Amino acid sequence: MRVIGTLEDGAAYAVEVTGREDRPVTGSRRVRALVEQQIGSPVLLGPLGPRRDLVATDTAAVLALLRDRTRVVEVRP
């Protein structure tokens, strides 16, 4: 899945959410670091839940984290 967005400081990013354990996202070192820092932390999949612990192989949880921590502009399957 391809995700395009901006970080808090306005820097644009485009990443591929891979669902791989060793590299959950590719395309941006800053976004990869953000995801890797949050692995094991709870993330809401929607505004009201459900809540899941972030796992590198869970693409829905990684996307939910990006939507929560960055401004996601576009998601392509």
C-alpha distances in whole Angstrom, upper triangle without the diagonal:
4,7,10,13,17,18,22,24,22,20,17,14,11,8,6,5,7,9,12,15,17,14,11,10,11,12,14,17,18,14,14,18,17,15,18,20,19,19,21,22,21,19,19,16,18,21,23,22,21,21,19,20,17,16,14,13,12,8,10,13,11,9,13,14,13,14,17,18,16,16,13,13,10,7,6,5
4,7,10,14,16,19,21,19,17,14,11,7,6,5,6,9,12,14,17,18,14,12,9,10,10,12,15,16,13,14,17,17,15,18,20,20,20,23,23,23,20,20,18,19,22,24,23,23,23,21,22,18,18,16,15,15,11,12,14,12,10,13,14,12,13,17,17,15,14,11,11,8,6,5,6
4,7,10,12,16,17,16,14,11,8,6,5,6,7,11,13,16,18,19,15,12,10,10,10,11,14,14,11,12,16,14,13,17,19,18,18,21,21,21,18,18,16,17,19,22,21,22,21,20,20,17,18,16,16,15,11,12,13,10,8,11,12,9,10,13,13,11,10,7,8,6,5,6,9
4,7,10,14,15,12,11,8,6,4,7,9,11,14,17,19,21,21,18,15,12,12,10,11,14,13,11,13,16,15,15,18,20,19,21,24,23,23,20,20,18,19,20,24,23,24,24,23,23,20,21,19,19,18,15,15,16,13,11,13,13,10,11,14,13,10,9,6,6,5,6,9,12
4,7,10,12,9,9,6,5,7,9,12,13,17,19,21,23,23,19,17,14,14,12,11,14,12,10,14,16,14,14,18,19,18,20,23,22,22,19,19,18,18,19,23,22,24,23,23,23,20,21,19,21,19,16,16,16,14,11,13,13,9,9,12,11,7,5,4,5,7,9,12,15
4,7,8,6,5,4,6,9,11,14,15,19,21,23,24,24,20,18,15,15,13,11,13,11,10,14,15,13,15,18,18,18,21,24,22,22,19,20,20,20,20,24,24,25,24,24,24,21,22,21,23,22,19,19,18,15,14,15,13,10,10,12,10,6,5,7,8,10,13,16,19
4,5,5,5,6,7,11,12,16,16,20,21,23,23,23,20,18,15,16,14,11,12,9,8,12,12,10,13,16,15,16,19,21,20,20,18,19,19,20,20,23,23,24,23,23,22,19,21,20,22,21,19,19,18,15,14,15,12,9,10,11,8,5,6,9,11,13,15,18,21
4,5,7,10,11,14,16,19,19,23,24,26,26,26,22,21,18,19,17,14,15,11,11,15,14,12,15,17,16,16,20,22,20,21,18,19,20,20,20,23,23,25,23,24,23,21,23,22,25,24,22,21,20,17,16,16,14,11,12,11,8,6,8,11,13,16,18,21,24
4,6,9,11,15,17,21,21,25,26,27,28,27,24,22,20,20,18,15,15,12,13,16,15,14,17,19,18,19,22,25,23,24,22,23,24,24,23,27,27,29,27,27,26,24,26,25,27,26,24,24,23,20,19,19,17,14,15,15,12,10,11,14,15,18,20,23,26
4,6,9,13,16,19,20,24,26,27,28,27,24,22,19,19,17,14,15,13,13,17,17,15,18,21,20,21,24,27,25,25,23,24,24,24,23,27,27,29,28,28,27,25,26,25,27,26,24,24,23,20,19,19,17,14,15,15,12,9,9,12,12,15,18,21,24
4,7,10,13,17,18,21,24,25,26,25,21,20,17,16,13,11,12,10,11,14,15,14,16,19,19,20,23,26,24,25,23,24,24,25,25,28,28,30,28,28,27,24,25,23,26,25,23,23,22,19,18,19,17,14,15,16,13,10,10,12,13,15,17,20,23
4,7,10,14,16,19,22,23,25,24,20,19,15,14,11,10,12,11,10,14,15,14,16,19,20,20,22,26,25,25,23,23,23,23,24,28,27,28,27,27,26,23,24,22,24,23,20,21,21,18,16,18,16,13,14,16,13,10,9,10,10,12,14,16,19
4,6,10,12,15,18,19,21,20,16,15,11,10,8,6,10,9,8,11,13,12,14,16,18,18,20,23,23,23,21,22,21,22,23,27,26,27,26,25,24,21,21,19,20,20,17,18,18,15,14,16,15,11,13,15,13,10,10,9,10,11,12,14,17
4,7,10,13,16,17,19,19,15,14,10,9,6,7,11,11,9,11,14,14,14,17,19,19,20,23,23,24,21,22,21,22,23,27,26,26,25,24,24,20,20,18,19,19,15,17,17,14,13,16,15,11,13,16,15,12,12,10,10,9,10,11,13
4,6,9,12,13,16,15,11,10,6,5,5,6,9,10,8,9,12,12,12,14,17,17,17,21,21,22,19,20,19,21,23,26,24,24,23,22,21,17,17,14,15,15,12,14,15,11,11,14,13,10,13,16,14,12,13,11,12,11,10,11,12
4,6,9,11,14,14,10,8,5,5,6,9,12,13,10,10,14,14,12,14,18,17,17,20,21,22,19,20,19,21,23,26,24,24,23,21,20,17,16,13,13,13,10,13,14,11,10,14,14,12,14,17,16,15,16,13,14,12,10,9,10
4,6,8,11,12,9,6,5,7,9,11,13,14,10,10,13,13,10,12,16,15,14,17,18,18,16,17,15,18,21,23,21,20,19,17,17,13,12,9,9,9,6,9,10,7,8,11,12,10,13,15,15,14,16,13,15,13,10,10,10
4,5,9,10,7,5,6,7,11,13,14,16,13,11,15,15,12,13,17,16,15,18,19,20,18,20,18,20,24,26,23,22,21,18,18,14,12,9,8,9,7,11,12,10,11,14,14,14,16,19,19,18,19,17,18,16,13,13,11
4,7,9,8,5,8,10,14,15,16,17,14,12,15,15,12,13,16,15,13,15,17,17,16,18,16,19,22,24,21,20,18,15,15,12,9,6,4,6,5,9,10,9,11,13,14,14,16,18,19,19,21,18,20,18,15,15,13
4,6,5,5,8,10,14,15,16,17,15,12,15,16,12,12,16,15,13,15,18,19,18,20,19,22,26,27,24,22,21,17,16,13,10,6,5,9,9,13,13,11,14,16,16,16,19,21,21,21,23,21,23,21,18,18,16
4,6,6,10,12,16,16,16,17,15,12,14,15,12,10,14,14,11,13,16,17,17,20,19,23,26,27,24,22,20,16,14,11,8,5,5,9,11,14,13,12,15,17,16,17,20,21,21,22,24,22,25,24,21,21,19
4,6,9,11,14,15,14,16,14,11,12,14,12,10,13,14,12,14,17,20,20,23,22,25,28,30,27,25,23,20,17,14,11,8,9,12,13,17,16,14,17,19,18,18,22,22,21,22,25,23,26,24,22,22,21
4,6,7,10,11,11,13,11,8,10,12,10,9,12,13,12,15,17,19,19,21,21,24,26,28,25,24,22,19,17,14,11,8,9,12,12,15,14,12,14,17,15,15,19,20,19,19,21,20,22,21,19,19,18
4,7,11,11,11,13,10,7,10,11,8,8,12,12,10,13,15,16,15,18,17,20,23,24,22,21,19,16,14,11,9,5,7,9,8,11,11,8,11,13,12,12,15,17,16,16,19,17,19,18,16,16,15
4,7,8,9,10,7,6,9,10,8,9,13,13,12,16,17,18,17,19,18,20,23,25,23,22,21,18,17,13,12,9,10,11,9,12,12,9,10,13,12,11,14,16,15,14,16,14,17,15,14,14,14
4,6,8,10,8,7,10,12,11,12,15,16,16,19,20,22,20,22,21,24,26,28,26,26,24,22,21,17,16,12,13,15,13,16,16,12,13,16,15,13,17,19,17,16,18,16,17,16,15,15,15
4,7,9,8,8,11,13,13,14,17,18,18,22,22,24,22,24,23,25,27,30,28,28,27,25,23,20,19,15,17,18,15,18,18,14,15,18,16,14,17,19,17,15,16,15,16,15,14,15,16
4,5,5,6,9,10,11,12,14,16,17,21,21,22,21,23,22,24,26,29,27,27,26,24,22,19,18,15,18,18,16,18,18,14,14,17,15,12,16,17,15,13,15,14,16,16,16,17,18
4,6,5,6,9,10,10,12,14,16,19,20,22,21,23,23,25,27,30,28,28,26,24,22,18,18,15,18,19,18,20,19,15,16,18,16,14,17,18,15,14,17,17,19,19,19,20,21
4,5,5,6,9,10,11,13,15,18,18,20,19,21,22,23,25,27,26,26,24,23,21,17,18,16,19,19,18,19,18,14,15,17,14,12,15,15,12,11,14,15,17,18,18,20,22
4,5,5,6,9,10,11,13,16,16,17,16,18,18,20,21,24,23,23,21,19,18,14,15,13,16,16,14,16,14,10,11,13,10,8,12,13,10,9,12,12,15,15,15,17,18
4,5,5,6,9,10,11,15,15,17,16,19,19,21,23,25,24,23,21,19,17,13,13,10,13,14,13,15,14,10,12,14,12,10,14,15,13,13,15,15,18,18,17,18,19
4,5,5,6,9,10,14,14,17,16,19,20,22,24,26,24,24,21,19,17,14,14,12,15,16,16,18,15,12,14,16,12,12,15,15,12,13,16,17,20,20,20,22,22
4,6,5,6,9,12,12,14,13,16,17,19,20,22,21,21,18,17,15,12,13,12,15,15,15,16,13,10,12,13,9,9,12,12,9,10,14,14,18,19,18,20,21
4,5,5,6,10,10,12,11,14,15,17,19,21,19,19,16,14,12,9,9,8,11,11,11,13,10,7,10,11,8,8,12,12,10,11,15,14,18,18,17,19,19
4,5,5,9,10,13,13,17,17,20,22,24,21,21,18,15,13,9,9,8,12,13,13,15,12,10,13,14,11,12,15,15,13,15,18,18,21,22,20,22,22
4,6,9,9,12,13,16,18,20,22,23,21,21,18,16,13,10,11,11,15,15,16,17,14,12,15,15,11,13,16,14,12,15,18,19,22,23,22,24,25
4,6,5,8,9,13,14,17,18,19,17,17,14,12,9,7,9,10,13,13,14,14,11,9,12,12,8,11,13,12,11,13,17,17,21,22,21,23,23
4,6,8,10,13,14,18,20,20,18,17,14,11,7,5,6,7,10,10,12,13,10,9,13,13,10,13,15,14,14,16,20,19,23,23,21,23,22
4,7,9,13,14,18,19,20,17,15,12,9,5,5,6,9,12,11,14,14,11,11,15,14,12,15,17,16,16,19,22,22,25,26,24,25,25
4,7,10,13,15,17,17,14,14,10,8,5,6,9,11,14,13,15,14,10,11,14,12,10,13,15,13,13,17,20,20,24,24,23,25,25
4,7,10,12,13,13,11,10,6,5,4,6,9,13,14,12,14,13,9,11,13,11,9,13,14,12,13,16,19,19,23,24,22,24,24
4,6,9,10,11,9,8,6,5,6,6,10,12,14,11,12,10,7,9,10,7,6,10,10,9,10,14,16,16,20,20,18,21,21
4,5,7,7,5,6,4,6,9,9,13,15,16,13,13,10,8,10,10,7,8,11,10,8,11,14,16,16,19,19,18,21,21
4,7,8,6,6,6,7,10,10,13,14,15,11,11,7,6,9,8,5,8,11,9,9,13,14,15,14,17,17,15,18,17
4,5,5,7,8,10,13,14,16,18,18,15,14,10,10,12,10,7,10,12,10,9,13,15,15,14,17,17,15,18,18
4,6,9,10,13,16,16,19,21,22,18,17,14,13,15,13,10,12,13,10,9,13,15,15,15,17,18,18,21,21
4,7,8,12,15,16,20,22,22,19,19,15,14,17,16,12,14,16,14,13,16,18,19,19,21,22,21,24,24
3,5,8,12,13,16,19,19,15,16,12,11,14,14,10,12,15,13,12,16,18,19,19,21,22,20,23,22
4,7,10,12,15,17,17,14,15,11,10,14,14,11,13,16,15,14,17,20,21,20,23,23,21,23,22
4,7,9,12,15,16,13,14,11,9,12,13,10,11,15,14,13,15,18,20,20,23,23,21,23,23
4,6,9,12,12,10,12,10,7,10,12,10,11,14,15,14,16,18,21,20,23,23,21,23,21
4,6,10,11,9,12,11,8,10,13,11,11,14,15,14,15,18,21,21,24,24,22,24,23
4,7,9,7,9,9,6,7,10,9,8,11,13,13,13,16,19,18,21,21,19,21,20
4,5,5,8,10,7,8,11,12,11,13,16,16,16,18,21,20,23,22,20,21,19
4,6,7,10,8,7,11,12,11,13,16,16,16,18,20,19,22,21,18,19,18
4,6,9,9,8,11,13,13,15,17,18,19,20,22,20,22,21,18,18,16
4,6,5,6,9,10,11,13,14,16,17,18,20,18,20,19,16,16,15
4,5,5,6,9,10,11,12,14,15,16,17,15,17,15,12,13,11
4,6,5,6,9,10,10,12,14,15,16,14,16,15,12,13,12
4,5,5,6,9,10,10,12,14,16,14,17,16,14,16,15
4,5,5,6,9,10,11,12,14,12,15,15,12,14,14
4,5,5,6,9,10,10,11,9,12,11,9,11,12
4,5,5,6,9,10,11,10,13,13,12,14,15
4,5,5,6,8,11,10,14,14,13,16,17
4,5,5,5,8,7,11,11,11,14,15
4,6,6,6,6,9,10,10,14,15
4,6,8,9,12,14,14,18,19
4,7,9,13,15,15,19,20
4,6,9,12,13,16,19
4,6,9,11,15,18
4,6,8,11,14
4,7,10,14
4,7,10
4,7
4
